[in-house]
Amino acid sequence: MAEKLLQWHPGFHAAIRIELQEEAETLEFYSEHELSKKPLRIDTLVVKKLDDKPIQKNIGKIFRGHNLIEYKNPGDSLNINDFYRAYGYACIYQSDTQKVREIRMDDITITFICSHYPREILKILKEERGIEVEKKEDGIYWLKNDPVPMQIILNHRLSRKENPWLGSLRADLQVDEDTDQLLRDYSRNKESNLYQAAMDLIIRANWKTMEEVRFVCDALRELYADELEAERIKGEERGEARGIELGEARGIELGEARGIELGAAKEGKRLTALIQRLLGENLLDDLKRVSEDRAYCEQMYRKYGL
């Protein structure tokens, strides 16, 4: 008969409690306690394909083989808990492998990206761990004296010429030549899903500012080109069908053609007016929905008296 597999951990937990029972009034014990209620998930992981090829881009010069990136949106500040959580992720990432030391700790980097200079964190890290901060260039700060290479990136302080997209992930963009260049860059790459996702967020976060840029309407139409074109075709088809119906009812051959023309024109004007109203009020979700839901489109027509 095969020997039963021993369960060591319950006995270990009991032994620890026995050893510390004289201190039981001041201690609490939790067996196999889950350390996190949320999934352990880093915002972005970047793995180098070629270990011997250094990264030239300013935000990636610190990169090693495995690079963890933690991002805080403009409304959030980076705090010391965020720091230790990401540091813990790095330790778990190193240990969760099939082989021992398959990933070396000094082959992992941690990047924190935020919009506020974390002065309090840097003070605590210097006091607790002797970590010093070194400014490498505008917006990029390396943390020294720790086995794990780390950096803090303040995306709002990055050069907009060097990092136009990361530097534009903010809610306080101003109309300037960098904004104009950003939209030109988007125009050249408008077929890319990556550029579409980034531009959609930037426009939503800076709607009032982007309204002043002459390319923004084109950018919006490009983002939703398929939906708008489909709705335009639907409008023409509905107008054409109604025109034919009116022409046949009157029994006039020329009336059919005129009915088609008038019906399509009327429907096109309604749709154009609706799009302009939705764009003007920054109702981009409604803009997408009217292109997909005919009943909702009619509801919006009634709402705006179109």
SEKOL-997696 format. One record per residue: residue number from 1; residue in one letter; x, y, z of N, C-alpha, C in turn. Coordinates in steps of 0.2 Angstrom, whole numbers, plus 2048, in hexadecimal, padded with zeros to 3 digits. Atoms other than C-alpha are relative to their C-alpha. Layout:
# SEKOL-997696
dodren|voza|n.u|n.v|n.w|ca.u|ca.v|ca.w|c.u|c.v|c.w
NUM|a|X|Y|Z|X|Y|Z|X|Y|Z
...
***
This chain:
# SEKOL-997696
dodren|voza|n.u|n.v|n.w|ca.u|ca.v|ca.w|c.u|c.v|c.w
1|m|804|7FA|800|800|800|800|804|806|800
2|a|7FC|7FA|800|807|811|7FB|7FF|804|806
3|e|800|7FC|7FA|80C|81C|809|7FC|807|7FF
4|k|804|7FA|801|800|82B|80B|804|806|800
5|l|7FC|7FA|800|807|83B|806|7FF|805|806
6|l|800|7FD|7FA|80B|845|815|7FE|808|7FF
7|q|802|7F9|801|802|856|817|804|804|806
8|w|7FB|7FD|7FB|810|860|820|7FD|807|802
9|h|802|7F9|7FE|808|872|820|7FB|800|806
10|p|804|7FF|7FA|7FA|86F|82C|804|7FE|807
11|g|7FC|801|7FA|806|867|839|805|805|801
12|f|7FC|7FA|7FF|812|875|836|7FC|806|803
13|h|804|7FA|7FD|804|882|83A|7FF|7FE|807
14|a|801|802|7F9|800|878|84A|806|801|804
15|a|7FA|7FF|7FC|812|878|84F|802|807|802
16|i|7FE|7F9|7FF|815|88A|84C|7FB|803|806
17|r|804|7FD|7FB|806|88E|857|802|7FD|807
18|i|7FE|803|7F9|80C|882|865|806|804|802
19|e|7FA|7FC|7FE|81D|88B|865|7FF|807|802
20|l|801|7F9|7FE|815|89C|867|7FA|800|804
21|q|806|800|7FC|807|897|872|800|805|806
22|e|7FF|7FC|7FB|80E|8A1|880|7FE|807|7FE
23|e|802|7FA|803|80B|8B0|875|7FA|801|7FD
24|a|806|801|804|7FA|8AB|86F|7FC|806|801
25|e|804|7FA|7FF|7F2|8BA|877|801|806|7FC
26|t|7FE|7FA|804|7FB|8C6|86C|801|7FE|7F9
27|l|7FF|802|807|7FC|8BC|85C|7F9|7FD|7FD
28|e|806|804|803|7EF|8B6|84F|803|7FC|7FA
29|f|7FD|805|805|7F2|8A7|843|7FB|7FF|7FB
30|y|805|802|805|7EB|8A4|832|804|7FB|7FB
31|s|7FD|805|804|7EF|894|829|7FE|801|7F8
32|e|801|7FF|807|7F2|895|816|7FC|806|7FE
33|h|804|7FA|801|7EC|8A7|816|802|803|7F9
34|e|800|7FD|806|7E9|8AF|805|803|807|801
35|l|7FD|7FA|7FF|7F5|8BE|803|7FD|806|7FC
36|s|803|7FB|804|7EB|8C7|7F6|7F9|7FE|7FE
37|k|807|801|802|7D8|8C8|7F3|7FF|801|7F8
38|k|801|7FF|807|7DB|8CE|7E1|805|7FC|7FC
39|p|7FB|804|804|7E4|8C4|7D3|807|804|800
40|l|7F9|7FD|800|7F7|8C7|7D3|801|802|7F8
41|r|800|7FE|807|7F8|8D1|7C2|804|806|7FF
42|i|7FC|7FA|802|805|8DD|7BC|7FD|804|7FA
43|d|803|7FC|806|7FF|8EB|7B0|803|7FE|7F9
44|t|7FC|801|807|80C|8E7|7A2|806|7FC|802
45|l|7F9|804|800|81A|8DA|7A0|803|800|7FA
46|v|7FC|7FF|807|827|8DD|793|806|7FB|801
47|v|7FB|805|800|833|8CE|78F|804|802|7FA
48|k|7FB|7FF|806|843|8D1|785|801|7FA|7FC
49|k|7FF|806|804|845|8C5|777|807|7FF|7FF
50|l|7F8|801|800|858|8C8|775|803|804|806
51|d|7FD|7FD|7FA|861|8CA|785|806|804|7FF
52|d|7FA|7FC|801|870|8D1|77E|800|807|7FC
53|k|801|7FA|803|868|8DF|775|7FD|806|804
54|p|802|7FB|7FB|866|8EF|780|7FA|804|7FC
55|i|805|7FC|802|856|8F9|77E|802|808|800
56|q|7FE|7F9|801|859|90B|777|7FB|805|802
57|k|805|7FB|7FE|849|913|77B|801|802|807
58|n|7FF|7FE|7F9|84A|91E|78A|7FC|7FD|806
59|i|804|803|7FB|83C|916|794|802|7F9|801
60|g|7FE|807|7FF|844|905|791|807|7FE|801
61|k|7F9|801|7FF|856|908|794|802|7FB|806
62|i|7FF|803|7FA|855|900|7A5|7FE|7F8|7FF
63|f|803|806|801|84D|8F0|79E|805|7FA|800
64|r|7FC|806|800|854|8DF|7A1|7FC|7FA|7FC
65|g|803|805|803|84D|8CE|79C|7F8|800|801
66|h|807|800|7FE|83C|8D0|7A5|7FE|806|804
67|n|801|7FA|7FD|834|8E0|7A9|7F9|801|801
68|l|807|7FF|7FE|825|8E4|7B3|7FE|807|801
69|i|802|7F9|800|81B|8F4|7B1|7FA|801|803
70|e|806|7FF|7FC|80F|8FB|7BD|7FE|807|7FE
71|y|803|7F9|802|804|90A|7B7|7FB|803|804
72|k|805|7FD|7FC|7FA|916|7C1|7FD|806|7FC
73|n|804|7FB|804|7ED|921|7B8|801|807|803
74|p|7FF|7F9|7FE|7EE|934|7B9|7FD|802|807
75|g|803|7FE|7F9|7E2|935|7C8|802|7FC|806
76|d|7FD|803|7FA|7EC|929|7D3|807|801|801
77|s|7F9|7FF|7FE|7FC|92B|7DC|803|7F9|802
78|l|7FD|806|7FE|809|91E|7DF|802|800|807
79|n|7FE|800|7F9|80B|919|7F1|804|7FA|802
80|i|7FB|806|7FE|816|90D|7FB|7FD|7F9|7FF
81|n|803|807|801|80A|8FF|7FA|800|7FE|7F9
82|d|7FF|802|807|80A|900|7E7|807|7FE|7FF
83|f|7F9|802|801|81D|8FF|7E8|801|7F9|802
84|y|7FE|807|7FD|81E|8EF|7F3|7FB|7FB|7FC
85|r|805|805|804|80F|8E7|7E9|804|7FE|7FA
86|a|7FC|801|806|819|8E9|7D9|806|7FC|801
87|y|7FA|804|7FE|829|8E3|7E2|7FE|7F9|801
88|g|802|807|7FF|820|8D4|7E8|7FE|7FC|7FA
89|y|802|803|806|819|8D0|7D7|807|7FE|7FC
90|a|7F9|802|803|82C|8D0|7D1|802|7FA|803
91|c|7FE|805|7FD|830|8C4|7DE|7FC|7F9|7FF
92|i|805|806|802|821|8B8|7DA|802|7FE|7F9
93|y|7FF|801|808|825|8BA|7C7|807|7FC|800
94|q|7FA|804|800|837|8B4|7CB|7FF|7F9|802
95|s|800|807|7FC|832|8A5|7D6|7FB|7FC|7FC
96|d|805|804|803|823|89F|7CB|802|7FD|7FA
97|t|7FD|803|806|82D|895|7BF|801|7F8|801
98|q|7FF|807|800|830|883|7BB|807|7FE|804
99|k|7F9|802|7FD|843|883|7C0|802|805|805
100|v|7FD|7FB|7FB|84C|88B|7CE|804|805|7FD
101|r|7FC|7FA|802|853|89C|7CA|800|800|7F8
102|e|800|800|807|84D|89A|7B8|800|808|7FE
103|i|7FF|7F9|801|84B|8AD|7B9|804|803|806
104|r|7FC|7FD|7FB|858|8B7|7C2|7FD|806|803
105|m|803|7FA|7FD|852|8C5|7CE|803|806|7FC
106|d|7FD|7FA|803|85F|8D1|7C6|7FE|800|7F8
107|d|802|800|807|857|8CD|7B5|7F9|803|7FF
108|i|807|7FD|800|846|8D5|7BA|801|807|802
109|t|801|7F8|7FE|842|8E8|7BA|7F9|801|802
110|i|806|7FE|7FE|834|8F1|7C1|7FF|807|7FE
111|t|801|7F9|802|82D|901|7B9|7F9|802|803
112|f|806|7FD|7FD|820|90C|7C2|7FF|806|7FB
113|i|802|7FA|804|817|919|7B6|7FA|803|803
114|c|805|7FD|7FD|80D|926|7BE|800|808|7FE
115|s|801|7F9|802|808|939|7BD|802|805|805
116|h|7FE|7FC|7FA|80E|93F|7CE|806|7FE|803
117|y|7FA|801|7FD|81F|940|7D5|7FF|7FD|807
118|p|802|803|7FA|81F|933|7E3|805|802|806
119|r|7FB|7FE|7FB|829|93D|7F0|800|7FC|806
120|e|801|804|7FA|822|934|7FF|803|7F9|800
121|i|7FD|807|801|827|923|7F8|807|800|800
122|l|7F9|800|800|838|928|7F4|804|802|807
123|k|7FD|7FE|7F9|83B|92F|806|800|7F9|804
124|i|800|806|7FC|835|91E|80D|805|7FB|7FE
125|l|7FC|805|803|83F|914|801|808|801|802
126|k|7F9|7FE|7FE|84F|91E|806|801|7FE|807
127|e|800|801|7F8|84B|91C|819|801|7F8|801
128|e|801|807|7FE|846|909|818|805|7FC|7FC
129|r|7FC|805|804|851|902|80A|806|803|7FD
130|g|7FA|7FD|803|85F|90F|806|7FF|801|7F8
131|i|801|7FF|807|857|911|7F5|801|808|7FE
132|e|7FF|7F9|802|85D|921|7EC|7FD|801|7F9
133|v|803|7FF|807|855|929|7DC|805|804|7FC
134|e|7FB|7FC|805|85F|92F|7CD|7FB|802|7FA
135|k|803|7FE|806|857|939|7BF|804|7FF|7FA
136|k|7FC|802|807|85C|932|7AE|7FE|806|7FB
137|e|802|7FB|804|852|93F|7A4|7F9|802|802
138|d|806|7FD|7FE|842|949|7A4|7FB|7FA|801
139|g|805|805|7FF|835|93D|7AC|802|7F9|802
140|i|7FD|807|7FE|840|92E|7AF|805|800|805
141|y|7FC|800|7FA|847|92A|7C0|802|7F9|801
142|w|7FD|807|7FE|852|91A|7C4|800|800|808
143|l|7FF|801|7F9|851|913|7D6|807|7FC|801
144|k|7F9|803|7FF|863|90E|7DC|800|7FC|806
145|n|7FE|804|7FA|86A|902|7E9|7FB|7FB|802
146|d|805|806|7FF|85D|8F4|7E7|802|7FB|7FB
147|p|7FE|805|804|861|8E3|7DF|7FC|800|7F9
148|v|804|7FF|806|852|8E6|7D3|800|807|7FD
149|p|800|7FA|804|854|8F3|7C6|7F9|803|800
150|m|807|7FD|800|845|8FF|7C8|801|808|7FD
151|q|800|7F9|802|840|910|7C0|7F9|802|801
152|i|806|7FD|7FF|832|91C|7C3|7FF|805|7FA
153|i|801|7FC|806|82B|925|7B3|7FA|804|801
154|l|805|7FB|7FF|821|935|7B5|7FE|802|7F8
155|n|801|7FF|807|818|934|7A4|7FE|807|7FE
156|h|802|7F9|802|812|946|7A5|806|805|7FF
157|r|7FA|7FC|800|824|94C|7A6|804|7FD|7FA
158|l|7FC|803|806|82A|941|797|800|805|7FB
159|s|800|7FC|806|830|94A|788|7FA|7FE|7FB
160|r|806|801|805|820|94B|77C|803|7FE|7F9
161|k|7FD|801|807|82C|94A|76D|803|7F9|800
162|e|7FD|807|7FF|835|93A|774|7FB|7FB|801
163|n|805|805|7FD|826|932|77C|7F9|803|7FF
164|p|807|7FC|802|816|93A|773|7FA|7FC|803
165|w|806|803|7FE|80A|92C|778|800|7FF|807
166|l|800|800|7F9|80F|928|789|7FF|806|804
167|g|801|7F9|7FD|811|93A|78D|7F9|803|7FF
168|s|807|7FE|801|7FF|93D|787|7FB|7FD|804
169|l|805|804|7FB|7F7|931|793|7FF|804|806
170|r|802|7FB|7FB|7F0|940|79D|7FA|803|7FF
171|a|806|7FD|801|7E1|94A|7A0|801|808|7FF
172|d|7FF|7F9|800|7E9|95B|79E|804|802|7FA
173|l|7FC|7FE|806|7F0|95C|78C|7FE|807|7FE
174|q|801|7F9|803|7F2|96D|784|800|800|7F9
175|v|7FF|7FF|808|7F0|972|772|807|803|7FF
176|d|7F9|7FE|802|802|973|76C|802|7FC|7FA
177|e|7FD|803|806|80D|96D|75E|801|7F8|802
178|d|800|807|7FE|80F|95D|768|7FA|7FC|7FF
179|t|806|803|801|7FD|959|768|7FE|800|7F8
180|d|801|800|807|7FC|95D|755|804|7FA|7FD
181|q|7FC|805|803|80A|951|752|7FE|7F9|802
182|l|803|806|7FD|802|944|75D|7FA|7FD|7FB
183|l|805|802|805|7F3|944|751|802|7FE|7F9
184|r|7FD|802|806|7FD|944|742|803|7F9|800
185|d|7FD|806|7FF|806|935|749|7FB|7FA|7FF
186|y|806|804|800|7F5|92D|74C|7FE|7FF|7F8
187|s|802|800|807|7F0|931|73A|804|7FB|7FC
188|r|7FC|805|804|7FF|927|733|7FF|7F9|802
189|n|800|807|7FD|7FB|918|73E|7F9|7FE|802
190|k|807|800|7FE|7E8|919|73E|7FD|7F9|800
191|e|803|807|801|7E6|906|739|802|7FC|806
192|s|7FE|804|7FB|7EF|900|748|7FB|800|806
193|n|805|801|7FA|7E4|8FA|757|804|803|806
194|l|7FC|7FD|7FA|7F2|900|763|7FF|808|800
195|y|801|7F9|801|7F1|912|75C|7F9|802|802
196|q|807|7FE|7FF|7DE|912|75C|7FE|800|808
197|a|802|801|7F9|7DD|90C|76E|803|806|804
198|a|7FC|7FB|7FD|7EA|919|774|7FC|807|7FF
199|m|803|7FA|802|7E2|927|76A|7F9|801|803
200|d|807|7FF|7FD|7D0|923|770|800|802|808
201|l|7FF|7FE|7F9|7D6|924|782|802|808|801
202|i|7FE|7F9|7FF|7DF|935|780|7FB|805|7FE
203|i|806|7FB|802|7D0|93D|777|7FB|800|805
204|r|805|800|7FB|7C4|937|784|802|804|806
205|a|7FD|7FD|7FA|7D0|93E|792|801|807|7FF
206|n|7FE|7F9|802|7D3|94F|789|7FB|802|7FB
207|w|804|7FE|805|7C3|952|780|7FF|807|7FE
208|k|800|7F8|802|7C2|965|782|806|802|7FD
209|t|7FA|7FE|804|7D4|967|77D|800|7FE|7F9
210|m|7FF|803|807|7D3|95B|76E|7FB|803|7FC
211|e|805|7FD|804|7C3|964|768|803|806|7FC
212|e|7FC|7FA|803|7CF|973|764|805|7FE|7FB
213|v|7FB|802|805|7DA|969|759|7FD|7FE|7FA
214|r|804|800|806|7D5|969|747|800|7F9|7FD
215|f|800|807|803|7D9|956|744|7FC|7FC|804
216|v|803|805|7FB|7CF|94F|753|7FA|7FD|7FD
217|c|806|803|803|7BF|94D|749|802|7FA|7FB
218|d|7FE|806|804|7C8|943|73C|802|7FA|803
219|a|7FE|805|7FC|7D0|939|749|7FA|7FC|803
220|l|806|803|7FD|7BF|935|751|7FD|7FC|7FA
221|r|803|803|806|7B8|931|740|804|7F9|7FE
222|e|7FB|806|801|7C7|925|73D|7FF|7FB|805
223|l|801|805|7FB|7C4|91D|74D|7FA|7FC|800
224|y|807|803|800|7B2|919|74A|7FE|800|7F8
225|a|802|7FF|807|7B3|919|737|7FB|7FA|7FD
226|d|804|806|803|7AC|907|734|7F8|801|803
227|e|806|7FF|7FD|79D|90B|740|7FC|806|7FC
228|l|803|7FA|803|799|91C|738|7FE|7FE|7F8
229|e|801|802|807|79B|915|726|7FA|7FB|7FF
230|a|805|805|800|78F|907|72A|7F9|803|801
231|e|806|7FC|7FF|782|913|731|7FE|804|7FA
232|r|801|7FC|806|784|91E|722|7FC|7FC|7FA
233|i|803|805|805|780|90F|716|7F9|7FF|802
234|k|807|802|7FE|771|90A|721|7FB|806|7FF
235|g|804|7FA|801|76B|91C|720|7FE|801|7F9
236|e|802|800|807|76C|91C|70D|7FB|7FB|7FE
237|e|804|805|801|764|90C|70C|7F8|801|802
238|r|807|7FF|7FD|755|911|717|7FD|806|7FC
239|g|802|7FB|804|754|921|70D|7FE|7FE|7F9
240|e|802|803|807|754|918|6FC|7F9|7FC|801
241|a|806|804|7FF|747|90C|702|7F9|804|801
242|r|806|7FB|7FF|73B|91A|708|7FF|804|7FA
243|g|801|7FD|806|73E|923|6F8|7FD|7FC|7FB
244|i|803|804|805|739|915|6ED|7F9|7FF|802
245|e|807|801|7FE|72A|912|6F8|7FB|806|7FE
246|l|804|7FA|801|724|924|6F6|800|801|7F8
247|g|801|800|807|728|924|6E3|7FB|7FC|7FD
248|e|805|804|803|71E|915|6E0|7F9|802|802
249|a|807|7FE|7FE|70F|91B|6EA|7FE|806|7FC
250|r|802|7FA|804|70F|92B|6DF|7FF|7FE|7F9
251|g|800|802|807|711|921|6CF|804|804|7FC
252|i|7FD|7FB|805|71D|92D|6C8|807|7FD|800
253|e|7FA|803|801|72D|925|6C1|806|805|803
254|l|7FB|7FB|7FD|737|935|6C5|800|801|807
255|g|801|7FF|7F9|730|936|6D6|804|7FB|804
256|e|7FC|805|7FD|739|926|6DA|807|802|801
257|a|7F9|7FD|800|74A|92D|6D6|801|805|805
258|r|800|7FA|7FC|746|93D|6DF|7FF|7FE|807
259|g|801|802|7F9|740|934|6EE|806|7FC|803
260|i|7FA|803|7FE|74F|929|6EF|805|806|802
261|e|7FB|7FB|7FF|75A|939|6EE|7FE|804|807
262|l|802|7FD|7FA|750|942|6FB|800|7FC|807
263|g|800|804|7FA|74E|934|707|807|7FF|803
264|a|7F9|801|7FE|761|930|707|803|807|803
265|a|7FD|7F9|7FE|765|943|709|7FE|801|807
266|k|803|7FE|7F9|759|945|718|803|7FB|805
267|e|7FD|805|7FB|760|935|721|807|802|801
268|g|7F9|7FE|7FF|772|93B|71E|800|806|804
269|k|800|7FA|7FC|76E|94C|725|7FF|7FE|807
270|r|802|802|7FA|766|944|734|806|7FD|804
271|l|7FA|803|7FD|775|939|737|806|804|802
272|t|7FA|7FC|7FF|782|946|735|7FE|805|806
273|a|802|7FB|7FA|778|952|741|801|7FC|807
274|l|800|804|7FA|777|944|74E|808|7FF|802
275|i|7F9|801|7FF|78A|940|74C|803|806|803
276|q|7FE|7FA|7FD|78E|952|74F|7FE|802|807
277|r|802|7FE|7F9|784|954|75E|803|7FB|805
278|l|7FD|805|7FB|78B|944|766|808|802|801
279|l|7F9|7FE|7FF|79D|949|762|801|807|804
280|g|7FF|7F9|7FC|79A|95B|769|7FF|7FF|807
281|e|801|802|7F9|794|953|779|804|7FB|803
282|n|7FB|805|7FE|7A2|946|77A|7FC|7FA|802
283|l|804|806|7FE|795|938|77A|802|7FB|7FB
284|l|7FD|804|805|7A1|92C|771|7FD|7F9|801
285|d|804|807|800|798|91C|778|7FA|800|7FD
286|d|806|800|803|788|922|772|801|800|7F8
287|l|7FE|7FF|807|790|926|761|801|7F9|7FD
288|k|7FF|806|802|795|914|760|7FA|7FC|800
289|r|807|804|800|784|90D|765|7FB|802|7FB
290|v|805|7FE|805|77A|917|759|802|7FC|7F9
291|s|7FE|804|806|784|90E|74B|7FF|7F9|800
292|e|801|807|7FF|780|8FD|752|7F9|7FF|801
293|d|807|801|7FE|76E|8FF|758|7FB|805|7FD
294|r|805|7FC|803|761|906|74D|7FB|803|804
295|a|805|7FD|7FB|754|908|75B|803|805|804
296|y|7FC|7FB|7FC|761|912|765|801|806|7FC
297|c|7FF|7FB|805|765|91C|756|7F9|805|7FF
298|e|807|7FC|801|752|921|754|7FF|804|807
299|q|802|7FD|7F9|751|924|767|804|807|800
300|m|7FC|7FA|800|760|931|765|7FD|805|7FB
301|y|803|7FB|805|758|939|756|7FA|804|804
302|r|806|7FD|7FC|748|93C|761|803|805|805
303|k|7FD|7FC|7FB|753|942|76F|802|807|7FE
304|y|7FD|7F9|802|75B|950|765|7FB|803|7FB
305|g|805|7FD|805|74B|953|75A|803|800|7F9
306|l|7FE|801|807|753|94D|74A|7FC|7FC|7FC
***
